[in-house]
């Protein structure tokens, strides 16, 4: 287990996936998502997250990057739908 940043933890699994979890900075609710380990490492080396993790949803990428969950994003900026 390791930290991506203050409130977000990550744990690599043997199947090539990484569990990412923590508390949303905005809602303080627990949130969890999964990302390919190789892409996550690529992002940590400096590749833009959209390029490193294209198969991960935008909401999950935001949580990985900033600690803001999709619900937190909606609370801040409103639901785009």
Secondary structure, 3 states (H helix, E strand, C coil): CEEEECCEEEEECCCCEEEEEEECCCCCCEEEEEEEHHHHHHHHCCCCHHHHCCCCCHHHHHHHHHCCCHHHHHHHHCCCC
